[in-house]
Amino acid sequence: MQISRRDAWVAGALVVMLAALSSCSKAQHAARPAVNNGSGGTAFDLADMVSAVSLGKASPDIDLKFALTERPAVGEPVDIDVALIPGHELDQVYATFSATDGLEVRKGGTMPKVEHPESGAPIPHTVTIVPQRDGIFYISATVLADSAAISVTHSFSIPVIAGAGITAAGAAASPPAARPQ
């Protein structure tokens, strides 16, 4: 049996997602103390967050962590707490969030530009999504970071399991995805 890179990536994303779901509930989120990040915003407790999957080569320039406030249910809005963490001094940084088919980004699709963010200090943001059906979906985050020396774009993926996810019957009914050779 041969395992493709895509299969390994999907399995890794699911492990990250399951860890996020098991460590965070609405009650825990409400009871969690907020931490001021020093720039006027409120940071989330990074200990309750997991790293988003970096698409492409991992970079020390920027990190993206997330936590779901509750398990996503079909048709119900749910917040995803996001922390963008610059790895070095930047002139500005901002991000956009989009969802795959089956999810709607209700609020927070664009993170406002932050000028001269402190290196290592989390920049908090909340994205509100509404699952349209059961399944496993992804939120794509595109982060743009500018400094005097360089301008870079990083892409991240946040896995979301909505409702029952994919049942064994649903997985058997869907055709396998074509694999690149």
N, C-alpha and C positions, 0 to 999 in steps of 0.2 A: 504494500500500500504506500503510495507516494503522497506526501503532503505538500501542497503548493504554498508559495509565499502568501498568496491572498488568504488561504485557509488559516495559516498561522497568524496573520494580521487580524483577521476576524476573531479568532479564538482569543488573542491577546486583548482586543478591544472589549470582548464580552467579559473577560476576567476583571478588567478595570471597572466596567459598568456594574457588575455584580458586587464588587467591593464598595463602590459608591452607594449602591442601593442598600446594602446591608449595614452600612455605617451611618446612615442618615435617615431620620424620620422627621415628620412634621413637629412632633413633640420635642425632639432633640434640637431641631433648628430654632424653635421658639425659645428654648431654655439656654441656648448657646450665647455667651456674652459676645458682643461686638467689640472689635478692637479698632481704635482710631489709627489710620495709617499715616497721620501727620500732614496730609495734604487737604484736610477738610472733609474727606470721604470716610466711609466706614469700611474697614476690611473685614473679611470673613476669617474664621478660625481655620488656618491652613492645615491644621492637624486632621480636620474632618474632610479634607479635599483630596482628590486624586489628580494625577497629571493627565491632561488630554493627550491623545495619541498624536505625536508629531509626524506629519506627512513629509517624507523625505528624510534627509539627514538631520539628526538632533543637533541643536545649537545652544551654546551657552548665552547667546544674545538675549533670548526671551523664553519664558516658560509660561504655560497656561494651565491652571488648575481649575477644577470644577467640583461642585457637589449639588446633587438634586435635593430639593427640600422635602419631597415625598415621591412615592412611586407613581409614575405617570399612568393615568387612567384615560381611556378613550373619551374624547369630547370635553375633558376637564383641563383647565389651565394649570400648569405647574411651573414653578420658578427653578432656574438653574443658576446657582451662584457661581460666578466666574472671578478668578483672580489672575490678572496679567502681571507677571513679575519680570521687570527689565533686569538683564544680567550685567549691564554696564551703563555708563552715562549716555543718555539720549537727548536729542533736541525735542523730539516729539514721538508719540506712539498713539495708535488707535487701532480699532478692530471692527470688523463687520462679521455678522453671524447669519448663516442661511441654513435652511433645513432641506433634507431629502423629501421626496414625495411621501406623503403620509404624516408629515408634521407641519404645523403652521407656526412661524415665529410671530407671536402676538405683540410682544414689546421687547425692546432692547436689541433690535437687529443691528443697530449701529452704536458703537461705544464712542463717546465724544473724545476728541483729541486731548491728550494730556501733554502739556508743554513741560519740558525738563523734569521728567519723573525721577524720583530718587532711585538709584541703583539698589536692587534687592528688596525694595518696598512694594508690597502687593497693591495693585490698582483694582479696586472692586467694581464689579458690574453684575447686573442681573438680566438674564434673558428669560422671557416668559414664552413657553411653547404650549401648543394644544395638539395632542395626538389625534389623528383623524381615524385611525384603525389600529387594531392589534398588530404588533410586529416589532422588528428591530430596525432602528433608524439611526441616522447620523446628523449631527449639527456640524457644519463646517465653519471654522473660525479662520479668518484671514487677518493677520496682524501685520501692520505696516509700521516699521520703526526707522526713524531718521536720526542720524548724528552728523556731525561736521565731516566725518570721514566716509560714511557709507549710508546707503538707504537699502533696507532689506525687507523682504516679505516672507513671513512664515505662515504655513498652513497647518492647522490642527483639526482633529476630528474628535467629537464628543459623541460616544455611543449612547443611545436611548432605547430602553426596552419598554414598550408601551403595552398596557393591558396584559394579556397572556403571552406576549412575545410571539414566537413561532411555535405552534403545536406540532407534534409528530405528523398528524394528518396534513397540516398545511405545508410542512416541509416536503412531504412525499408528493403532494399535488403540484408543487412548483418545479419547473424544469431546472436542472443545474445550470449555473452560469458558465458561459464559454470561458475557457482558460487560455491565456496567451501561451504560445509555444516557445 
